[in-house]
Amino acid sequence: MHSSNGVAATCTKILDDQPVMLYTADVQRKVQYMNTVGLKTAGANAVGMTSFEMLGITPTSSSGSIQAESGELTAHPGGRRMEVTYYLTPLHDIAGKTAGYIEVINDIT
């Protein structure tokens, strides 16, 4: 039987090994975790920034609620210009309340 720490470490390794930028953020859109590709792309100081700051984009009027979405946009993580596709999935706590989200970003530049 695996300990919960062992399972968490395995899950983190799986996320870190993904070949795309991947991060989680809380309901205030502050980055809580970023995988290896994300840290190389956005910089080590990205954790704690809002996702908008980290990606170098301006929030839109529809940026208020956290809901599943996907699309393409021009981002500027770490000061470099990138055309990206993104896939955002809300994360919920045990009571079903939105606790944040996970987002996968693929550079299509």
N, C-alpha and C positions, 0 to 999 in steps of 0.2 A: 504494500500500500504506500502511495506517495503522500508526503506531508503537503500541507497547503503551501508552504514556502517553496517546495520542490516544484509543484504545479505552477506557481506564479513565475518561478525562474524559467521554466520550460516555455511558458506562454510568452514571456518577455523575449527570450531568445528567438522564438518563431517570428515575432514582430520585428525584432532587430535585423533579422536575416532577409526581410523582404526587400526586393530590388526597387522599391518605390518609396517616396516620402510618406510617412505615416505618423500621425500624432493624435493624442487625446486632449480634450479641453473641457473645462468645467462650464457651468451655466453662464458665467461671466465671460466666456470665450477665452479664458487664460489657459495657455498651453501647460499641461501637466506632465506629459510624457512625449518624447519624440524618439523615433528609431534612428539607427545609424545613418541612413541616407538623409533623413531630415536634418540631423545635426550637421552633416557635411554641407548640406545645401543652404540651410538657414542660419547656421552658426550655433555654437554652444550656448550662447546667451538667449536663445529663443524660448527656452522654458521659462514660464512666468509672464511672457508677453501675451498680448491678445493675439488671436489668430490673424486679425487684420494687420496689426503691426508686424508680426512675423512674416506675413506674405507680402507686405508692402502694398496693400490694396485699401481702397476707401470703402467703408460700409455703405450698403445701399439701403433704401427705405424698407426693403423686405428682409433685412439682416437681423431683425429683432428676435424672432422666435427660432428655436432650434427644431428643425424638421428634416426628414430625409430629403436629400436633393443631390443632384449631380449636374455637371455642366462643364463648360470650358471658360477660361479667363486668362488674362495676362497678369502674372504675379511678379513680384520683385523680391524674393527671399534673399537675404544676405546682400542686397543691392544689385543682384543680377536679374536681367529680364528673362522671363520664361513664359512660354505658352503652355498651359497645363489643362488636364482634365482633372476633375475632382469628384469625389464620392463621399458624402457626409451621411453618417448614420447616428441617430440619437442613442444615447445610453441611458438606461433607467435604473433607479434604485429598486430595492425589494418591494417597495410600496407602489411602484409603477410611475413614480414622479421622475421627470427628466432630470438627470444628474450631470449631463454634459454630452459629449459626442466624440466619435472617432472619425477621422477624415483621412482618406487616401488620396494622394496627389501624384499624378504621373506627368512627367515632363514630356511634352510632345513638340518641343521647339525644333 
